[in-house]
């Protein structure tokens, strides 16, 4: 383990302490590189990778980077020029890095659990999945997953929209509220005039995706990888506090592909939320969005990244080979 911490930006004092620690991180990375003698060093964008990537660059060890978001994080930006391969989790219209040839940029997607990956290309057994949650077999299901960041705001917005949502024909809700909000969300749903199932956490998330016709939630890269494998249309409300605005960029990438509607939280109201949901549930539009979401699926992302690492390591070991 390397003694690394994030570059704190909360105050001048903590920022200075972080900066002062940087030389010790670099030396620790160099020692570990010397001990391991790796054929390739792989970075997944987090600050913890920086010391090893720096040491690898100085030692001429090949680098493979994986960026999970549509925007490039600080570590990715710092080391992209030195990378042999840059794997992208979310396709973006923004050039990844002008110093890497197009041959060195791969859209691998973001790895998902095998049960989620198995949804790709399959027709979901909606009736069975809905039965597991006690929801009607017929009609349409909106799955709501506010996520750990900003769940209070999204839960409150949906709760305030329940009266309007109950006016949409044959709609049911599958709502993952989070532990802290569960009692209040469950009470609000109980008083609404539409079928609903509210859980603090959904363990079998692959069943939730199979049961649903539309996803409502944040736009973290892992979530988007999952709903793409499920071929699930979405109304995305990016978390406004996400570093570098990466959730907004992720959401826009899905919207550009036709897979999602994006609404920024600052401009969201009951009326605009219900309209977005209603529009995305319209049968023909929902089907188009589902096809677009499925086109973004990368169920083999983990294997694609591993293959890129292995090829890079082989080229390093046999520089004259192909």
N, C-alpha and C positions, 0 to 999 in steps of 0.2 A: 504494500500500500504506500502511495506517495502522500506526503504531508501537504496536500493542496487544498485551498479554499477558494471560493469565488471572489472576484474582485468586487468588494462591497462598495456601493455608491450611496449609502444612506447618509453619510456624513463625511466631512473632510478627514476627521481623525481615523475612522475605520478604513477609508479609502487609502490613506497613507500607510496604515499598518499592512494592508494587503499588498501594496506596491513594494514595501520594504522586504516582504517575504519572498518576492519573486526569485531573487538569485538562489535561495536555498532550494526552491522547487526545481530550478534548472539543473543544479548539481545532483539532486536526488534522481532526476530523470536520466541524467548521463550515467550515473552509477548503475542504475537498473538496466539500462541499455547494454552496458558493458558486461553485466552479469548474465544477461539472457541471450545476447547475440542473435536477435531475431532476424528473420529473412525479410520481414515487412512489419511496419507499425500501422495499426488501424485506429483511426479516431472517429468518434461518433458525435462530435460537436460540443461536448461538455468541457467545462474548464479543466476537469481532472486530466484530460488527454494532453493538455498543452505542454507540460514538461517533457513527456516522451516524444511528442511530435517535434519539439524544438531540438531535442537531442538527436532524433533520427535525421532531421534536416542537416544538422551540423556534421553527422557521421556519414551522410550519403546513403542511409538506409531508405528503401522505397516506402512511400506513404500512400495509404488508401484512406479516403475520407468518406463518411456517410453523413449527409445533412438531411434531417428528417422533415424540415419545414420548407415552405416555398421561399422564405427569405433566408439569407445566409447568416448564421450566428457569427459572433466575434472570432471564435477559434477557427471556424471554417474559412473565414475571410483571411485570417492571418496566415494560414498554411496551405491555402488552395494552390498557390503558385508552385509550391514544392511537391504537390501530390501527383502521383502517377495516374490515379483514378479518383474521380469524384462521383459517388453514388448519390442520386437524388431520391428522397422519399416522396416528395410531392412535385409533379411536373410544374414548371413555371415558365411564363413567357419571358422572364428576365434572364439574360445570359448568365450562366452559372459563374463563369470566370473567363475572361478573355485570354488568359495565359494558358488555359488547358484546352487542348484540341478537342474537337467534337468527338473524336474516337475515345478520349479519356473521360467523357461524361456519360454516365449510364443512369437511366431512370429505372431504378430497381424497385421502388416502392419501400414501404416500411414493414418490417416483419410483424406478423400477427400470430396468435396462437393457432395450432393446427385445427381446432374445432371451428374457428372463424374462417380460416383459409378454405376449409372444406365446403363452405357455403358458395364459393365462386362457381358460377356456371350452372348451379343447381336451381331447380324450381322449388321454392320453399313450401314445406307442408304447413300452410297457414293454419288450417283447422286444428291440427294436432298441437301446434305451438300455442295457439290461443287457448285451447282447452287447459294447457298446463298453467295458465295464468287466470283461469276462470273468466275469460272474455268470450263474447259471442263469436261463433264461427263465421258468420256473415257480416257484411259491412266493412268499415274501414277502421284501422287502428293507427293512432298517433303514439309513437313511443317518445317519451320525454326524458332526456338524460342531461340535466344541467351541469354535471361534473362537479369535481371537488372545489374548483375555483369559481367563485361568483354564483354558487347555487342559490343563495338567498334571493338575489335579484331575479333570476329566471323563474324560480318557484313562485315568487310573488306576482310576476307578470302573467304567468299561466293561470294562477289562482284567480286573478282579477278578470281573466278572460273567459272563465268557465261558462258564464251565462250566455255569452255570444257563441262559444264553441258548441254549446248544447243545441244551438239552432242549425248546425250543420247536419245533414241527413246521415243517419246510421253511423255515427262516429263513436268510437270507444277510445279510452286513454289507458296506456300502460306507462306508469310514471315512476321513475326511480328518483326519490326525493332526497336521499342522503339521510343519515341518522338524525342530525340536528333539526332538520325541518320536517321530519316524518309525521309527527302528531298534527301539526297545523295543516300540512298538505292533505293528509288523510281526511281530516275534518272538512276541509273545503271541497274535496272530491265527493265526499259522502252526501253533501248538500246539493251537489250539481245534478242536473237532470240528464245525465249520460252515463253509460256503463264505464267503470274505471277500476283499475287494479293499481294500488300504490304500494311500493316496497321501499324500504330504506336503502337496499342494495339488491341488485339482480345478479346472482351467481351465474346462471345459465344465460349469459348475454346473447349467445348465438340463437337461443330460442326466442328471445325478445326481438331480435332483428327479423327472424323468420315470421313472427306474428304480425309484424308491422307493415304498413303501407307508406309511412312517412316518419322521418326522424326529426326531432327538434332538440337542439343542444348547441354546445360549443364546438369549436373547430380545431381542436388539438390534432396533431398529425396522426397519433395512434387511433383516435376515434374515426378520422376520415379513412384511414386504411381499412378499418373494420367495416364501415358502412359501404365502402366500395366493394369489398368482397361479398357483402350481402346484396349488392345491387339495389341499395335503399336510397330513394330520393330524400332530400333533406332541406330543412329551413335552418340555416346556421346563424347563430348570434355570437360572433367572436368575442372572447374575453378581452375587454379593453385594456387590462393591465398586463397582457402578454408581452414579454420582452421583444422590443423591436417591431411590435405590431405583427408578429408572425402568425397569429391566429386569423387576423384579417386577410393576410396574404394567402394563407391556406384556403380560406373560404372562397376568396375570389378565384383561385385556381379551379375549384370545383364548379363555381358558378359559370366561369368561362367555358367549361366543358359541357354545360347544360345540365349538370347533376344536382344543382343546389340553388336555392334562393338565399340571399344574404341580407340580413338586416342588422345594422349597427345598433348597439344597445342604447346609445345616447339619443337616437331618434325613434326609439321604439315606444309604441303605445298599445293599448288593448286593440284599437281599431286596426293598426298596421300589422300587428301580430296575427290577428284572426284572418285578415285578408290574405296574408302570405300563406298561411296554412290552407285556407280554402282554395286558393289558386293552385297550390302544389298538389292538392288532392283531386283536382279535376281529372277525370279518367284518362283522357288522351295525353294530357300534359304529364300526369304522374307516370304513365308508361314510358314516355320519352325520357323523362328524368331518370327513371330506373335503368334504362338502357345506357344512358350516359354514365351513370354511377358505375355500372358493371364494367364499362370500358376502361375505367380507371383502376380496376382491381389488379393487384399484383400479389396473388396468393403464394408465389414462389420467391418472395422478396429475400427471405433469409438465405435461400440457396443461391440466389443471384449475387448477393453480397459476398458470400463465402467463395463463390467461383471467381469473382473479381480479385479477392485477396489471394487465392491460390495461384491464379495466373500471374499476378504481380510477383509473388514469391518465386515462382518457377523461372520467370524472366530474370530475376535477380540472381538466381543460382546458376542459370545457363544463359548468360547475356548474349551469346551468339545464336541462340535458338529462336524459334518463332512462337 
